[in-house]
Every structure is written in C-alpha cells, then in structure tokens.
C-alpha cells in the first residue's frame, strides 16, 4: 500500500508519462507516437547521447529506475545491453514493454517502487535513473537502493534537479517575487508547482552525499532548454545555452563507480 504522497505521485505520472503530452503524432502506443516522443527528447536534449553513452553497454546488465515510456531504455537496448526497467506506474511499464516489442528488442520490465527495488544486491553493471528519484518521497532510500543493486565496480548515473539553477530562479521570480511572496523558498515552490507533488531539488554537495559508497563520483550540471523556457513548450533559441554558465543548469548528473 503506497503512502498518500506516493499515491499522488503515481497518479500524476499514470495520467502523464514523461514525454507523452508532447507527442502529437499517432495514437498513444503506436510506432508513430514513440518515434515522435524520441525525436522531441533528443532534439530538445541533444546532449543526452554524449553524456549518457547509450552505446557503451553492449553485453552488460543495465537497469533503468523510472523507465517512463522507455525512450532511454530503448537506446541502451539498441546498443546491445541486457536491459531491465522498473516504473512506479502500470502505464509506463506497459508502454515500455510495447515499445521494445515494436522494435524487436528484449527487456525485463516491471512495476515497482524505487525505494524498494525487487532485485538482488550487486547485480547490475549500470544503474541509470534520469529525472526520477527526486519525485519519490524518500529519495535517500531510492539512492541507497540504486547503490545496493549495482555490482562492485559497476556504475551509477542519476539525474536530479538542481536547486541553484536558472530554472529555480525563474520559478521564484514568477511564483514568489511577482506574486508578493519574496520569502518563499524556490524548493517550496518547486515542490508545489513543478510536475508531481513534492518534487525535490538538490545542490551539488547534497547530490553527492546521497550516494554513499560510490567512488570517483562526479557531479555535472547541464544547462537545458528548460532553463530557457518562455512557456510550457516555448523556449529561447538553443544557442543561448552556451552563454549561460553550466553551474546554473537545471540538470544535475551524478556519475560514479560502486566501491
């Protein structure tokens, strides 16, 4: 039985899997739908292939925690990885299974909780999670689980939202300062206003501290299209990203090796 907040998070993502609302081609679950979701993701976040290295895990066991529509998991599978995916929602898991089948690829996809992963310890070569565990109520537990199921010498790669980012500043200006609430903290605004209820943001040091037992840890901040947002799907030109210091990026990527 999920606690009330986690149930709200589940309901939010059941209704709106990541990327689904932006796909305007084909029926949900169709090849045309998935192709459009993929096109938009890697056009908007063109850095993904370079940062993640989807094609570097051939023959390795890769788990994605919070697979959503399976967009990233598909890339790992195409690269020859043995892929596993888990998602809090039935819709996400179901659509990921269908997506892999449409492309003739194999994967083990299940519904489950990031705070209690249903896998043996020390099992995966890579545990990957992109923009997920900051949504679960107990992010610390989810981080511990990611480390637990990663094998010694294996890699973890986790993207979290960055508190000291341009987007967080935008949220404070719009929902705080301009509404006469200048003392409202950006983290409180994001928890209430951004995506599912209770969404959290982290500093680079806080993100590093979440992953005890991980060595050679690197925390990278990335300026994204969301830092240049004018409206829900209206953005400033992408070249402006290069004028913004990377330290102000909305994506905070933790990368390291389990000791």
C-alpha positions in Angstrom: 0.0 0.0 0.0 1.5 3.3 -1.1 1.5 6.2 1.3 -0.7 9.2 0.3 2.1 11.3 -1.2 3.5 8.5 -3.2 0.0 7.6 -4.4 -0.4 11.2 -5.7 3.0 10.9 -7.5 1.9 7.6 -9.1 -1.5 9.1 -10.2 0.3 12.1 -11.7 2.6 10.0 -13.9 -0.1 7.5 -14.7 -2.0 10.4 -16.3 1.0 12.0 -17.9 4.0 9.7 -18.6 7.1 11.8 -19.3 7.0 13.0 -22.9 3.6 11.7 -23.7 1.8 15.1 -23.6 4.2 16.5 -26.2 3.8 13.8 -28.8 1.3 15.0 -31.4 1.7 12.1 -33.9 -0.2 8.8 -33.9 -2.2 7.1 -31.2 -0.6 6.5 -27.8 1.4 3.3 -28.0 1.8 3.4 -31.8 5.1 3.4 -33.6 4.4 6.9 -34.8 3.8 8.1 -31.2 7.0 6.5 -30.0 9.0 8.0 -32.9 7.7 11.5 -32.1 8.5 11.1 -28.4 12.0 10.1 -29.3 12.5 12.9 -31.8 11.4 15.5 -29.3 13.5 14.1 -26.5 16.8 14.0 -28.3 16.2 17.2 -30.3 15.4 19.1 -27.2 18.1 17.4 -25.1 20.7 16.9 -27.8 23.5 16.3 -25.2 21.9 13.1 -24.0 23.8 10.6 -26.2 27.1 12.2 -25.4 26.5 12.5 -21.7 24.9 9.1 -21.1 26.8 6.9 -23.7 23.9 4.6 -24.5 26.0 2.5 -26.9 28.8 1.7 -24.3 27.0 -1.1 -22.5 26.8 -3.9 -25.0 26.5 -7.3 -23.3 26.1 -5.6 -19.8 23.2 -5.6 -17.5 21.5 -2.2 -17.3 18.7 -1.2 -15.0 16.7 2.0 -15.5 14.9 3.1 -12.4 11.8 5.0 -13.6 11.8 4.0 -17.2 8.7 6.1 -18.1 7.9 5.5 -21.8 11.2 3.6 -22.3 12.8 6.2 -24.5 16.2 5.9 -22.9 15.9 2.2 -22.2 15.3 1.7 -25.9 18.7 3.3 -26.7 20.5 1.0 -24.3 18.8 -2.0 -25.9 19.7 -0.8 -29.3 23.3 -0.6 -28.1 23.3 -4.3 -27.2 22.7 -4.0 -23.4 20.7 -6.6 -21.5 18.0 -4.1 -20.2 15.8 -4.1 -17.2 13.3 -1.4 -16.4 11.1 -0.6 -13.4 8.5 2.1 -13.1 6.0 3.1 -10.4 3.2 3.2 -13.0 1.4 0.4 -14.9 1.1 2.7 -17.9 4.8 3.4 -18.1 5.8 -0.2 -17.7 3.2 -1.4 -20.2 4.2 1.2 -22.8 7.8 0.4 -22.4 7.2 -3.3 -23.0 5.2 -2.5 -26.1 7.8 -0.2 -27.3 10.6 -2.8 -27.1 8.4 -5.3 -28.8 7.7 -2.9 -31.7 11.4 -2.7 -32.4 12.0 -6.4 -31.9 14.1 -5.9 -28.7 14.1 -7.8 -25.4 13.8 -6.3 -21.9 12.5 -7.2 -18.5 10.1 -4.6 -17.4 8.2 -4.4 -14.1 6.1 -2.2 -12.0 7.7 -1.3 -8.7 8.9 1.2 -6.2 12.3 2.9 -6.5 12.6 2.9 -2.7 12.4 -0.9 -2.6 13.9 -2.4 -5.8 13.0 -6.0 -6.4 16.5 -7.1 -7.4 19.4 -8.8 -5.8 22.2 -6.8 -4.5 25.4 -6.3 -6.6 23.7 -7.4 -9.8 23.8 -4.6 -12.4 26.7 -3.2 -14.4 24.9 0.1 -14.7 22.0 1.5 -12.7 20.6 4.5 -14.5 17.8 7.0 -13.5 17.1 10.2 -15.3 14.9 12.8 -13.5 13.1 10.3 -11.3 14.1 9.8 -7.7 13.6 13.4 -6.8 9.9 12.7 -7.2 9.7 9.8 -4.7 9.0 10.8 -1.1 12.1 9.1 0.3 14.8 10.0 -2.2 17.5 8.9 0.2 16.1 5.3 0.3 15.9 5.3 -3.5 19.6 6.4 -3.8 20.6 3.6 -1.3 18.7 1.1 -3.4 20.4 2.2 -6.6 23.8 1.7 -4.9 22.7 -1.7 -3.4 21.7 -3.3 -6.7 24.8 -2.0 -8.6 27.6 -4.5 -8.6 31.0 -3.6 -7.2 32.9 -1.9 -10.0 29.6 -1.0 -11.7 28.5 2.5 -12.5 25.6 4.6 -11.3 24.2 7.5 -13.3 21.4 9.6 -11.8 20.0 12.9 -12.9 18.4 15.1 -10.2 17.0 18.6 -10.4 19.4 21.4 -9.4 18.3 23.9 -6.7 20.9 26.6 -7.7 19.7 26.8 -11.3 18.4 29.4 -13.6 15.1 27.5 -13.8 14.7 27.6 -10.0 15.4 31.3 -10.1 12.7 31.7 -12.7 10.2 29.7 -10.6 11.0 32.0 -7.6 10.6 35.2 -9.7 7.2 34.1 -11.2 5.6 32.3 -8.2 7.4 34.2 -5.4 8.5 37.7 -6.1 5.9 38.7 -8.7 3.1 37.3 -6.5 4.2 39.3 -3.5 5.9 36.3 -1.8 9.6 37.1 -1.9 10.4 35.0 1.1 9.0 31.8 -0.4 11.9 29.4 -1.0 12.5 28.1 -4.5 12.5 24.5 -3.2 9.0 25.0 -1.7 7.7 26.5 -4.9 9.1 23.6 -7.0 7.6 21.0 -4.6 4.2 22.6 -5.1 4.3 23.7 -8.7 6.6 21.6 -10.7 5.5 18.2 -12.0 4.3 15.7 -9.4 3.6 16.8 -5.8 6.7 17.0 -3.6 9.4 17.3 -6.3 12.7 18.0 -4.7 15.9 19.9 -5.8 19.5 19.5 -4.7 22.8 21.3 -4.5 25.8 19.5 -6.0 27.1 18.6 -2.5 23.7 17.3 -1.4 23.5 15.2 -4.5 27.0 13.7 -3.9 26.1 12.9 -0.3 23.1 10.9 -1.4 25.3 8.2 -2.9 27.4 6.9 0.0 29.6 4.0 -1.2 30.2 5.4 -4.7 33.7 6.4 -5.5 35.2 8.5 -8.3 32.0 10.4 -8.1 31.4 13.3 -10.4 28.5 15.8 -10.3 27.9 17.6 -13.6 25.4 20.5 -14.1 23.9 20.9 -17.6 22.1 23.9 -19.0 18.9 22.7 -20.7 16.1 24.0 -22.8 14.1 24.3 -19.6 16.5 27.0 -18.4 15.4 28.9 -21.5 11.7 28.4 -21.1 9.3 31.1 -22.0 6.1 29.0 -21.7 5.3 25.3 -21.4 6.7 24.5 -24.8 8.1 27.8 -25.8 11.9 28.3 -25.5 14.5 30.8 -26.3 16.9 29.8 -29.1 19.1 26.8 -28.1 22.4 28.6 -28.9 21.8 30.8 -25.9 22.6 27.8 -23.6 26.3 28.4 -24.4 26.1 31.9 -22.9 24.8 30.6 -19.6 27.4 29.3 -17.0 27.0 25.5 -16.7 26.8 25.9 -12.9 23.3 27.3 -13.4 22.0 24.3 -15.3 18.7 22.6 -14.3 20.1 19.0 -14.7 22.5 17.7 -12.1 24.0 14.4 -13.2 25.7 12.2 -10.6 28.1 9.6 -12.1 30.3 7.2 -10.2 31.6 3.7 -9.6 30.5 1.5 -6.7 33.4 0.6 -4.4 
